[in-house]
Amino acid sequence: MAVIAILADFEQGHVFPTFCIAKKLLTRGYRVCYLGVAEAEDVIRKQGFEFRRIVEDVPLASSMSQLRKLSSDNPLARLALDTFIRGKALDDLMLELKPSVVLMTFHYYVLTILIRYRYNVPVILLNTAVVDAPREELCQAVIDYLIDVPSATDLIDLLLSASVEVKNFAEIAALILKMPELVLYPKVFELPGASRDSLVFHVGHEVDLNRVEEPFDWGQLDASRPLIYCSLGSQLDLKSEVSRRFIRTVIHAAAQRPDWQFVVSLGARLSAKEFEPIPPSVILSHWAPQLQMLSRASVMITHAGIGTVKECILHGVPMLALPLMRDQFACTNRIVHHGLGVRGDIEQIEPEELSSMLSQLISNDSFRERVGVMREEFERAEALNLSIKLIEKVIADRLPVNSI
């Protein structure tokens, strides 16, 4: 039985998109094993997957709070490379598992290069973001990073020992362009004129609609009132003051519209007590079962993370997009372009404007109709099963491919 390893990030929004692919691979007889930090273990094991921790005495296995301090933008980007270059992080696991391919969920290319050439195993990137820049441009970030880290020269030595001739950091970065990348949403969601790369493949939606979720007391909801579900994702604390202000705005808007009902997900690091008093029409929860919530929702207020946006589309739910950071702005551009919702400014929006936008989304059937059309396109793309076809071709060839 061939083994497929998935090197997992610790953020739910990066891990959830891998579950559908993992289940498909299991049904085809592969052994799928997740590798990652302790913070990712519970959410992965809850889905029934095999999970192995990366050894505890390296920076990657530090606590989430420590990782966040290393870099608010991408914690993994600032980890010491020497633990990987010298094999402390993965040698034992890779020797034991002998994977036929490694799927990597966090989008930092230096680790991809290390794993590809230290262990002589094909690597496929799983892109869980929306990226407008071509990969050639993104490679510049690798060069900038290597210039700053002392262990970069060890990486050159590792590549030379693997018979990979490189003379400078630019040639190291160019190795990324030889690796296939799966974009985990269909091409139809892109903007017109999106850049193309022969090794970048838009696949299906890759949403596990049977994902195991947290329990919720559904008796709290009044089925006679429109349900508005609000979540700013798992990293809203990175913009904590903006997030707090906005949640208070939602609460004030809800107080003015008792004919609606709101469920607001706070994430792990905000407390419901700090938002008191809370009107009866608002439920604040650390985590809400998002798939089940969307099956009941009339509208979602979202940060426009691509994972959440895909789930809204598949449940036919229009969106009020309020991007906070990173690729959420690019994703919001696509929501607006395709008529799937409207955009707001999370830093400036007031209760009256919020209420008006929600009324527009609830009363104007065109938004739900366009979401329905996009849903059909997503389901057609998913039926092609391109992600599994590509993974199996890479395994068969033991080399990245130019076409499938």
C-alpha positions in Angstrom: 0.0 0.0 0.0 1.5 3.4 -1.1 1.8 6.0 1.7 0.9 9.6 1.2 2.1 12.1 3.8 0.4 15.4 4.3 2.5 18.0 6.1 -0.2 20.0 8.0 -0.3 23.6 9.2 -2.0 24.3 12.5 -4.7 26.7 11.3 -8.1 25.1 10.7 -8.6 27.2 7.5 -5.4 25.6 6.1 -6.1 22.0 7.3 -9.8 21.7 6.5 -9.3 21.9 2.7 -7.1 18.8 2.8 -9.8 16.5 4.3 -11.7 15.9 1.1 -8.5 14.9 -0.8 -7.4 12.7 2.1 -10.7 10.8 2.2 -10.6 10.3 -1.6 -7.1 8.8 -1.3 -8.2 6.5 1.5 -11.1 5.2 -0.6 -8.6 4.4 -3.4 -6.5 2.2 -1.0 -3.7 4.6 0.0 -2.4 5.0 3.5 -2.7 8.7 4.4 -0.7 10.0 7.3 -0.8 13.6 8.5 2.4 15.1 9.9 2.3 18.2 12.0 2.4 20.1 15.3 0.5 19.2 18.5 -2.1 22.0 17.9 -3.2 20.3 14.7 -3.6 16.8 16.1 -7.0 17.0 17.7 -8.8 18.5 14.7 -7.2 16.0 12.4 -7.8 12.9 14.5 -11.4 13.9 15.1 -11.9 13.3 11.3 -10.5 9.7 11.8 -7.2 10.3 10.1 -3.8 9.0 11.1 -1.6 11.7 12.6 2.1 11.7 13.6 3.7 14.6 15.5 6.8 16.1 14.3 9.4 15.6 17.0 8.8 17.9 20.0 12.2 19.5 20.4 12.3 21.5 17.2 10.8 25.0 16.7 8.0 23.7 14.4 6.6 21.8 17.4 6.4 24.9 19.6 3.2 26.2 20.9 0.9 28.2 18.6 1.5 31.4 20.6 5.3 31.0 20.2 4.9 30.5 16.5 2.7 33.6 16.2 5.4 35.7 17.9 7.9 34.6 15.3 5.8 36.1 12.5 2.3 37.5 12.5 2.1 37.0 8.8 3.4 33.5 8.4 4.8 31.8 11.5 6.4 29.0 9.6 8.4 31.4 7.4 10.7 32.4 10.3 11.5 29.0 11.7 15.1 27.9 11.9 15.9 25.9 8.7 18.7 23.9 10.3 16.3 21.6 12.1 15.0 20.5 8.7 18.3 20.7 6.8 20.0 18.5 9.4 17.1 16.1 9.6 16.1 16.7 13.2 12.5 17.4 12.3 11.5 14.6 9.9 14.2 12.0 9.3 12.8 9.4 11.6 9.3 9.7 10.3 10.3 9.8 6.6 12.4 6.7 7.1 9.5 4.9 8.8 6.7 6.0 6.4 8.6 6.0 3.1 5.9 8.1 1.5 5.4 8.0 -2.3 4.5 11.7 -2.3 4.3 14.5 0.2 1.4 17.0 0.1 2.2 20.3 1.8 -0.5 22.5 3.1 1.4 25.6 4.3 2.5 27.7 1.4 6.1 28.4 2.3 8.4 27.2 -0.5 11.7 26.8 1.3 10.4 23.8 3.3 9.0 22.4 0.0 12.5 22.5 -1.5 14.0 20.9 1.6 11.6 18.0 1.7 11.8 17.4 -2.1 15.5 17.1 -2.2 16.5 15.9 1.3 14.3 12.8 1.0 14.1 12.5 -2.8 10.4 12.3 -2.7 7.9 14.2 -5.0 6.2 17.1 -3.4 2.8 18.6 -4.4 1.8 22.0 -3.0 -1.8 22.3 -1.9 -2.6 26.0 -2.3 -5.3 26.9 0.2 -5.2 30.6 -0.7 -6.1 33.0 -3.5 -3.0 34.3 -5.2 -2.9 36.8 -8.0 0.8 37.0 -8.5 2.5 34.4 -10.8 4.8 31.9 -9.1 7.9 33.5 -10.7 7.1 36.6 -8.8 6.4 34.7 -5.5 9.9 33.1 -5.9 11.4 36.5 -5.0 10.1 36.0 -1.5 12.2 32.9 -1.2 15.3 34.7 -2.3 14.6 37.5 0.2 14.2 34.9 2.9 17.3 33.0 2.1 19.4 36.2 2.2 18.3 36.7 5.8 18.9 33.3 7.3 22.3 32.0 8.3 21.5 28.3 7.5 20.8 29.1 3.8 24.3 28.0 2.9 23.6 24.6 4.4 20.6 24.4 2.0 23.0 24.8 -0.9 25.2 22.1 0.4 22.1 19.8 0.8 21.1 20.4 -2.8 24.6 19.8 -4.1 24.7 16.5 -2.2 21.5 15.6 -3.9 23.2 16.3 -7.3 21.2 19.5 -7.8 23.5 22.1 -9.3 22.7 25.6 -7.9 25.0 28.6 -7.9 22.8 31.2 -6.1 19.6 31.8 -4.3 17.7 32.6 -7.5 18.5 29.1 -8.8 17.2 27.6 -5.6 14.0 29.6 -5.9 13.6 28.4 -9.4 13.3 24.8 -8.2 9.8 25.6 -7.0 8.7 26.1 -10.6 9.4 22.4 -11.3 6.9 21.3 -8.6 3.1 20.9 -9.3 0.7 23.0 -7.3 -3.0 22.2 -6.8 -5.2 25.3 -6.4 -8.1 24.1 -4.3 -10.9 25.8 -6.0 -12.2 25.6 -9.6 -10.9 27.9 -12.4 -14.3 29.4 -12.9 -13.9 31.3 -9.6 -10.9 33.2 -11.0 -11.0 36.7 -12.5 -10.7 37.2 -16.2 -7.1 37.2 -17.4 -5.7 35.3 -14.4 -2.1 34.3 -14.9 -1.4 30.7 -16.0 1.5 28.3 -15.1 1.8 24.9 -16.7 2.3 23.2 -13.3 -0.5 25.1 -11.5 -3.8 23.1 -11.7 -7.2 24.4 -10.6 -9.0 21.3 -9.3 -12.4 20.8 -7.7 -13.7 22.6 -4.7 -12.2 19.9 -2.4 -14.7 20.6 0.5 -15.4 17.8 2.8 -19.1 18.3 3.3 -19.2 15.4 5.8 -16.6 17.0 8.1 -17.1 16.2 11.8 -18.1 19.4 13.5 -18.5 20.7 17.1 -22.0 20.1 18.7 -24.4 23.0 18.8 -27.7 23.6 20.7 -30.0 24.2 17.8 -32.9 24.8 20.2 -31.4 28.3 20.6 -32.4 29.2 17.1 -35.8 30.5 15.9 -36.5 28.9 12.5 -39.0 31.6 11.7 -36.4 34.4 11.5 -33.6 34.8 8.9 -30.3 33.5 10.2 -27.2 35.6 9.7 -24.0 33.7 10.4 -20.9 35.7 11.2 -17.3 34.4 11.3 -14.0 36.2 10.8 -12.0 32.9 10.6 -9.5 31.3 13.0 -7.0 34.1 12.8 -9.2 37.1 13.7 -7.0 37.8 16.8 -4.2 38.9 14.5 -6.4 42.0 14.0 -7.9 41.8 17.4 -9.0 45.4 17.9 -10.5 45.6 14.4 -12.3 42.3 15.1 -13.6 43.4 18.5 -14.9 46.7 17.1 -16.7 44.9 14.3 -18.3 42.3 16.5 -19.7 45.1 18.6 -21.0 46.7 15.4 -22.8 43.4 14.6 -24.3 43.3 18.1 -25.6 46.9 17.7 -27.1 46.2 14.3 -28.8 43.1 15.7 -30.3 45.1 18.5 -32.0 47.2 15.8 -33.3 44.2 13.9 -34.9 41.8 16.4 -36.6 40.1 13.4 -33.3 38.6 12.4 -31.1 36.1 14.3 -27.3 36.2 14.5 -24.8 33.5 15.3 -21.3 35.0 15.7 -18.2 32.8 15.9 -15.5 34.4 18.2 -12.7 32.0 17.6 -10.5 30.6 20.5 -9.0 33.9 21.8 -12.0 36.2 22.2 -14.4 36.0 25.1 -18.2 36.5 25.0 -18.1 38.4 28.3 -16.3 41.4 26.8 -19.2 42.0 24.4 -22.0 42.2 27.1 -24.8 43.2 27.1 -25.8 40.8 24.3 -29.4 41.1 22.8 -31.5 37.9 22.7 -31.2 37.7 18.9 -27.4 37.2 19.1 -25.6 34.0 20.0 -21.9 34.3 20.6 -19.9 31.1 20.4 -16.2 30.2 20.3 -16.8 27.8 17.5 -19.9 27.1 15.4 -20.4 24.1 13.2 -20.0 26.1 10.0 -21.3 23.5 7.5 -24.4 22.9 9.5 -24.8 26.7 10.1 -24.6 27.5 6.4 -27.3 24.9 5.7 -29.7 27.1 7.7 -28.3 30.6 7.0 -29.8 33.3 4.8 -26.5 35.3 4.6 -23.0 34.9 5.9 -20.8 37.8 7.2 -17.3 36.5 6.3 -13.6 37.6 6.3 -13.5 36.0 2.8 -11.1 33.3 3.5 -11.3 31.0 0.5 -12.3 27.9 2.5 -15.3 29.7 4.0 -16.2 31.2 0.6 -16.3 27.8 -1.0 -18.5 26.5 1.8 -20.9 29.4 1.3 -21.1 28.7 -2.5 -21.8 25.0 -1.9 -24.6 25.9 0.5 -26.0 28.6 -1.8 -25.4 31.4 0.8 -24.7 35.0 -0.4 -21.9 36.8 1.4 -21.1 40.1 3.0 -17.3 40.1 2.6 -15.2 42.1 5.1 -11.5 41.1 4.4 -9.1 41.5 7.2 -5.7 40.5 5.8 -3.6 38.7 3.1 -5.5 36.9 0.3 -8.9 37.8 1.7 -8.9 41.0 -0.4 -8.2 39.0 -3.6 -11.0 36.6 -2.7 -13.4 39.5 -2.0 -12.7 40.8 -5.5 -13.9 37.5 -6.9 -17.0 37.5 -4.8 -18.0 40.9 -6.0 -17.0 40.2 -9.7 -19.2 37.1 -9.8 -22.1 38.7 -8.0 -21.9 36.3 -5.0 -22.2 39.1 -2.4 -21.1 42.6 -1.5 -18.0 44.1 0.0 -17.7 46.2 3.3 -14.9 48.0 5.0 -14.5 46.2 8.3 -12.6 49.1 9.9 -15.2 51.7 9.0 -18.6 50.0 8.8 -21.3 51.2 11.2 -24.5 49.4 12.4 -26.8 51.2 10.0 -24.6 50.4 6.9 -24.2 46.8 8.1 -28.0 46.4 8.4 -28.6 47.9 5.0 -26.1 45.6 3.3 -27.7 42.6 5.0 -31.1 43.7 3.9 -29.9 43.9 0.3 -28.5 40.4 0.4 -31.6 38.9 2.0 -34.1 40.7 -0.3 -32.4 40.7 -3.6 -32.8 37.2 -5.1 -30.1 37.8 -7.7 -27.3 37.2 -5.2 -28.7 33.8 -4.3 -29.3 32.9 -8.0 -25.6 33.7 -8.9 -24.3 31.7 -5.9 -26.5 28.9 -7.2 -25.0 29.1 -10.7 -21.5 29.1 -9.2 -22.4 26.1 -7.1 -23.3 24.1 -10.2 -19.9 25.0 -11.7 -18.1 24.0 -8.5 -19.8 20.6 -8.5 -19.0 20.0 -12.2 -15.3 20.7 -11.5 -15.3 18.4 -8.4 -16.8 15.5 -10.5 -13.7 15.6 -12.7 -11.6 14.4 -9.8 -8.5 16.2 -11.1 -6.7 16.3 -7.7 -6.5 12.6 -7.4 -5.6 12.1 -11.1 -2.6 14.4 -10.7 -1.5 12.9 -7.4 -1.6 9.4 -8.9 0.3 10.5 -12.0 3.1 12.0 -9.8 3.3 8.8 -7.8 3.4 6.8 -11.0 6.1 8.9 -12.7 8.0 9.8 -9.5 8.5 13.2 -11.2 6.4 16.4 -11.5 4.3 16.5 -14.7 3.4 19.1 -17.2 -0.1 17.9 -18.0 -2.7 15.3 -16.9 
